[in-house]
Amino acid sequence: MDRYYIYGVNFKDNGKIYNFKSKIRCPINVTVITETEKGLQFGKVVSYLGNDSKNIDELKSIIRISTKKDYEEHLKNLRDADLALKQCRGLVKELNLDMKMINANFTFDRKQLIFNFLADERIDFRELARKLAAIYRTRIELRQIGARDKAREVGGVGICGEKICCANFLNHIDSVSMNMAKNQGLALNPSKINGLCGRLLCCLTYEDEEYLRCSEGLPSIGETVTTEKGEGQVINVDTLNRTYKVLVNNEKVEIHAGDEDGSEE
């Protein structure tokens, strides 16, 4: 059986990290040519993950450590992609298409030129694709992306001070609901619960299951409950500690879920 080493590779600074297998040792920060579903790509090794992986057969391969010629070709691809983006924006205006072009990228082998764009509705871009294919004589892919996808492409730093999750490690973006923020007792302030994309934070999904489990049997804020000290209104709920406070005759009584009586403050 062939021996492989597993490395994390990204294709742009602070971009998402993808795992690849390699038969050769690759130093951290060395640039490499990798095999991907879209063709060959130029990337940088950012981490070593060992030589044992259950899904190693599913991983694409690092073809080789890049050469000086590879690096020069990569720089040319970046320059040409930037020119292609400007050309595409001109064609979009000429064809009067309601779409905003975000970026353009050549695969390393230039077998594909990929454009990402934003649009409020579905766009018939067949004429645009034909014109681009005639100019660049390669396969053209036009990808309509959403606000979350744009954040993944552009990257950035979240309110936590870390790289945004979608551009760092998330392979799939789960649906996020306002109920998740409510379940976690967060203030429904867009500046606190929205990410750079303007949508709800992806990390709200990480602990939602645990919050739901801990909230079982707890009353809601504003609910009237009966305690050993009398009837009162719930004014605060600490879900993870499974405690809540009840205002009884102007006194705050803390109740632990399952307790029959509480302690006064």
N, C-alpha and C positions, 0 to 999 in steps of 0.2 A: 504494500500500500504506500502511495506517495505521501511524503511528509510535507505538510503545509504550515505556514505561519499566517496568523490572522492580524490584519492591520486596519486601523480606522483611517479613512482618507476623506479629505474635503476638496471641493473643486473651486472654492472661493474663500477668502479670508472670513473667519467667523461664520462660515456656512455650515450647513448640516453635515454630519459625519456619517459616512457609509462604510460598511465592513467589506473587506476584500481578502481573498486568500492569495498566498504567494509561495512559490517554491524557493524563492531567494530571500535572504535577509535584507531588510530595508531599514536604514537608520531613520530615526524620527526627524522630521522636517525635510527629508529628501523628496524631490518631486518624481513622480512616476507616471507611466502611461497605463491606463486601466481599460479593461473590457467592460462595457455597459450595454444595456438594452438598446441604447440609441447609437452605439458605435464606440470607437475609441475616445477616451477623454484624458485630459491632462489634469493631474491632481497632486496633492501634497499629503504625505504620511504624517499624521498627527498623533497617533497612538499605536501601541502594540498590545494585542489582546491575547497573546499566547499561541499555542498550537493545537488547541483542543476545542472543537465546536461540533455540536450535535447536528447542525444544519450546514456543515461545510460544503456539501455537494450543491447547495442552493446558492452559494456565494460566487460572484464573478471574480475574475482573476486580475492580479497585477501582471501586466505583460512584461514590463522591464522598468528599470530605473531610467529616467529621462536623460537624454544627452543634450549637449549645447545646441545642436541642431533642432532637437525637439522643443527646447525652450524658445528659440527664435521663432519657430513655427507657431508656438502657442501665442507669443506676443503679436504676431501677424494676424492670427485669428481674432484676437481681442480688438485690434484696430479695425479689421474688416467688419466685424460684428457691429461695432459702433457706427461705422459708415452705413451699414445695412439698415440699422435702426433709423437713422436719419432719412435714408431713402424710403423706407417703409412709411414713415410718418408723412412724407410728402405725397406718397401714393394714396394714403388714407384720406388726406385732405382733398386730393384730386378726385377721388371716387365718392367723396362726401359720405364716408362711413362714420357712424357714431361709435367710435372705439378709441381707447387711449392706449397707445403702445407703451409698455413698461420696459422691456429689455429684449436683447437679441443675443443668441449664442450659437457659434459654430461648434459642432463636435470636432475633436482634434483631427480626425481624418477628413473633415469637411464633407462628409456624406450627408449631413443634415444641418439645416439652418432653422433654429427654433426661435419663434417670437412669442412673447407673453403679452397679453393685453387685457384691459378692463373694459367691460361694457355692461350696461344695465339690462340689455335684452340680447337674445340670440342674434348674431350677425351673419349675413350671407357674404362671406369673404372669398368666394371662389374666384372672382375676377382678380382680386388682390393677390391671391396665391399664384394664379397663372402669370401675372406680371412679374412677381418676385422670382418664380422659377425660371422665367425667360432671361432674367438679368443674371442670376447667380448660378444657374444650371446645376442645381442640387435639389434634394428633397426638402420641401418647405413644410414646416409644421407651425400652425397658428393655434395657440392655446389660450382659450378664454379662462381667466382665473378670477377668483373672488378676493375679497378684502383680506381674508386669512392667508390665501395663497400668495398674495402680494407681499404680506409681511414676511412669509417664509422665504420668498425670493430676495427681498431687500435686506432682511435681518435687522438686528438692533438689540437694545438692552431694555428689559422689562422693568417694572416698578420694584421688583425684588433685587435689582442690581445685577442679575445674571442675563446671559444671552436668552432671547425669547425661545421658548420650548420648541415651537414649530420649525425654527431654523437650526435647532441644535440636535434634538434626538427623536422627536415625534415622527413616526412613520405613517401614522393615521390620525387625522384630526377628528375627534369625536364631537357630536353635537353637544352644545352647552345651553342650559336653560336658566331663566331667571330664578326658577324654583331652587336651583342649587345654591345660589347666593342667599336666598331666604332661609334655606335649611341650615346654612352655616352662620346665620345671624349677622350677615354683613350689611353695612349701610348701603342702600341701593343708590349709591352715588356713582355716576358713570366714570368719573375720574379715578375711582377706587376699584371698580370691578371690570372695567374695560381695558383691553390690551392696546398695543400700538395700532392694531388693525381697526380699532373702533368697535370691535365685537367683544362679547364676554370673554374673560380670561379662560384659556384652556385649562389652567391649573385648578379651576373650580371643580373639575371632574375627578381629580385625584383622590379627594377625601370624602366625596359625596356619599359613597356607600357606607363609610364608617359613621358619618353624621346621621344617616338614616337609621342605622342600627342603634346608635346611642339615644336617638330621640324617641324610641318606642316607649310608650307609657308616660311621656312627659307632657304637661299641659302647654298650651300656647300663651303667649303674652296677651293680657287682657281677659283671659278666661277666669271665671269665678270658680274657686275651689273651696272645699271645706277642710280645715285643719283641726287639730286638737285645741287650738287656741281660738277657733272661730272661723267664720266664713270670710274670705278676702279675695282680692284680685291679684292675679299673677303679674308682676311688674318686671321680672327678669328671669331668663332661662340660660343656664350654662350647660349646653348639650353634652360636651365631652366629659364633664365631671358629674353629669346627671343630677344636677341640683337646680332648684328654682326658688325665687323669692316671692313671698306673698305679703301684700299689705293688709294687715289685720288691725282694725281700730288704730290706724296711724302708726302702727309698729311693723317693721320689716321682719318677717319670719323666714328663715332659710330652711328649705325642706330638701332632704336627700331622697331621691326616688326610692320608694319602698319603706321609708320611715313613716311612722304614724304621727310623730310630733316633730317639731322643729326647734331651732335655736333663735332667740331674738337678737336683733342688732341694736 
